[in-house]
Amino acid sequence: MNLEYFREFVVLADTANYYEAADRLYMGESTLSKHIKSMEKELGVSLFDRSTRKIALTNFGKLLLPYAKTIMQAQFDYTAELENEVESLRGRVTVGTISSTAKYGITGIVSRFKKLHPDSTVRMFEGDPDDLVTQLNSRKCDVIFAHLPESASASIAFESIHYCDDSLVCILPLDHPLAGEKVLHLNQLKDENFVVLAENSTIHNLIIDSCHRVGFSPKMAFICHRVDSVLDLVTKGMGVALLTEYLTFRPEDGNFPENAPFAVAHVLPEVNVSVNLCYRKGDRLSPMARQFVELVKDMIKE
């Protein structure tokens, strides 16, 4: 049976109207009707009750519907996987990363890889670790650089290469009374206004959990989606912030002065996080993705 017929059947079941279904499918009503009748003839049952003004699924149609949707999804997954494999053989690598790739040196890795493999194509996208895990799990990318959340181990098995360690630090305006301190206890910040990254991000949740552990909830004055916005608001005296230390570094392309316009202090209790390069355990990496992983391993050793 033509697999496209299953898609047409699902759309017709969803709309219960030949005109609307044909319009969605960019085909004529008569062609759609002919395909559905062909399905019914091959299966030996009626899939739709046409005795009323608006068609409805018969019991046989209701039985077929979930299987037809599964067939559609399988076709989509296979096509996507096939396209990915073809692109990989042509030399494409898809890399998912945490935000601020320059500050973690990831753009440097990609640049070096491109120089070594000038005919390759590197597709990069940034996301929160949970999103990156989902993308890796669904084979939308080859590798990810991420602070992996604890939930990751339950959703997918990874091959993991330790890339770097990071830790939580406090960012303060230069004229803040605590700006001269090298180390601060989180309790010293309980009365401060906080500038934080977006809710439900891994860093946001890490900050909330860390403050809760020492007995207070941070007063969130600003919630931002970009690290640069957090740093700029702190610089303007709008509050203090907790970020991982790498996010305070001057990026390779430089978007704030060499002498940062804010103060940085380590926090106690110490909160450490690691960044790992991960790919799916047991999966065969494309030749180009394997070359990328080997380059990262070599650069870590340098």
N, C-alpha and C positions, 0 to 999 in steps of 0.2 A: 504494500500500500504506500502511496506517495506520502512522505512525512509532512509535507505542507498541508495535507488535508486535515491532519490533527490540529494544526494551528488554526485553520479556518473553522473547524468544529468548535474549538475553545472560544474563539471570538464570537461566533454565532450564539453559543450558549450564554456568553456574558451579556450580549446585547438583546437577545431574544427578538431580533428584528433583522430581516434579510437586507433591507436597504442600509441600515446603520452599519451592519457587519461588513457588507461589501464596500462601503465607503471607507471604513477603517483599513480594509485589506487592499484598497486601491484596485478593485476588480469589479466586474459587472455582476449584478444580482443573478442573472441566468447562469453565469459560470460558477458562481458559488453554489447555487442550487444543484447544478449538475455534479459538482464535486461531493457534496453531502450525500446525494442519492447514490453516487458511486461507492462511497463508504458503506452506506446502509446495505447495498447489494452485496458487497464483499463480505460484510459481517453477518448478513442474513437476518438483521433486526432493524426496526425503526428507531432512530435516535431522537427524533423530534415529533411531538404531537402537533399536527398542523390543522386540527379541527377548529381551533379558535382564532380570533383576529391576531393575537400575539402568540407566536410559537412558544412551546415549552418543551423541556427535556422529558423524554419517556423514562421509565425506570432503567432501561438499557442505556440510555444516554447518560443518566446520572451515574451509572456504574462505570461508564467509560471515561467520564470527565477527569477524575484525578489521575488516571493513567495517561490520558492525553497530555495533561499538564506536565507530568513527569517526562514524557517523551520530548516535549518542547524544550524543557530545561536541559535535558541530556544533550539534545542537539545543539543548544546554545553553548553549553559548557565545552562540548567537544570542538565546536567551531572556534571558540575563543582559545582553547588550548592548542589547537592546530595552528592558528595564526601566531600565537606566542612562540611556538616552536620554530615556525618558519622565520619569524623575525630574529629569533635567537641565532639561528644558523647564518643569517645574514650579518650578524654582528651587533645585535642590540642587547644592552644590559639595562634592566630597570632597577633602580636603587631607591628604596624608601628610607627617609632619614628623619630624625628629630629636627626640630627647628634650629635656626642659627648654625647652619652647616659650616659656615666659614670659621666660626669660633671653635668648633671641634676639629678643624682641619680636614673636614670631609671634602670640601671643594678642592683642596690641594691634592687629595688622592685621586679624585675624578680627573683633574687636569693632567696629572702624571699618567694616568691610565690612557687618556686620549692621545697623549704624545707618543706613548708606546704602541698604541693601536689606532692610528689616524683614520682608518676606514670604519671604525666602530661608531655606534650611536649609543650615547648614555642618556637615558631618560631618568630624571630625578624628580621626586616629589616629597614634600615635607608633610608630617602629620604627627598627631599624638601617638604614643606607643600602642594604645589599644587599637587605633585605626591601622597602624602599620602591621600589627599582628593579623588583623582581619584581611588586609591586602595580601600578605604573604601566604596566609592560609588558603585564600581563594586563587592563588597563583597569578595575582595581578602584578607581582614584582618578583625579582629573582633573589634579592637580598635586602636586609634592612639594618640600619644602624639605630639602636633604640635603648632607652632605659626600659627594660622589660618589666611590665607589671606582674605581680604574683599570679594573676589569673591566667597568664599566658601558658604556663605549663599544663594547665588543664585543657586547653583548647588545641594545642599543636605541639608536636615534638620538634625541637630545634637542634641543629648543629650550631654551636655558639662559640665565637672567638672573642676573647676579651680584648676590647679596643682601648679603653681608658677608664680611669676612676675619676669621679667628681664628688663634690660635697656641697651641702647647703651653706650659704653665706648670707649675711645681712647687708643690705645696701642702704646707706643713709645720706642725707644732704650734708654737704661739707660744713654747714654751720650748726649741725645738730649737736646737742650736748655730749652725745656718745660717739661722735665722729672720730675721736682720737683713739678709741679702744681697738685693740687688735682682736680680742675675743669677747663675745657677749653671751650671757646666758639668755635663753629664750624668754625666761620670766621677766627680764629687764624690758621686754618689748610689749608687755601685756596691755599697756595703756596707749600704745601708739596707733595711729591710723596706717593701714596697710594698703599698698598698691600691689595687686596680685594679677597673675595670669588667668586666662579664661577658666571658668568653672568646668569641672569634669575633666580637665587636663591632668596628666600625671603629676606635674609640678604643683599645680593648685592643690590636689588631694594630698600630696606629700607635705605641703605647708600646713594645711588644716590638721592633719594627723599629728604632726610634730608639735604644734601648739597645744593640741588637746592633751597630749601625753604629759605636758608640764602644767596642765591645769587651767588653760584659758582658751577662749575662742578669739581669733584675730578680728579686729574691727576693720572691715573691708571698705575703704573709702573709694577706691577705683578698681575696676576689673577691666583688664586690657587683653587684647588678642596678640599683641606683639611685644617682644622683649624690649625693643627700642623705645616703645611707648612707656613701659614700666620705668626704665632708666631715666627717661626724660622727665617724667612726673616727679620722681624722687629728686632729681637735680633741681627742680623748681620748688622743692620744699613741700610737696603735697602729701608726703608720708614716707614710710620706710618700706622696704621690700625684702622678701626672702627669695633667692634664686640659687640655682646651682652655680658654682664658681666659674665654670667655663663660659656661662652666659654673660659674665661681666667683662670678659676679655675683649681687648680691641680686636675687631675682625680683621681678616687679611686685607680687605679692601678699604678699611678704615672709615667709620662713620661717626666717630667722636675723637676728640684730641688724644694725643699720647698720654697726657696727664689727665686721667679721667675726672670729670666734674662731680664725682661722688666718692664717698668713703665706703670701704669694704671691711667687714669684720667677720671672722669665723664664729660659728655659734656652737654652744653647748646646750644639751647633749649633742654630740657630733652626729650628723645625718649623712651617711655616705651612699652614693649610688654609682653604678657602673654602666658604661656604655658598651654594648656588645654588637658585633657583626653577626647576624643570624641568617640562616637559610634552612629550608625544610629538611628534616632528617630522612634519609632514605630516598630522596628525590635525586634524579640525575641532573646536575647542573649543566647548562649549555656550555660549549667550549669557551665562549667569551665570558660568561659569568664565572666560570672556574678560573679563568685568567685574572679576573677582578679580585676574587677571593685570595688567590695566591699573592697578588700585589699587596693587598692589605696585610697579609701575614709578613711579607718581607719588610714593609714599612714599619710595622710594629717592632721588629727586631732591630731596626736601625738606631 
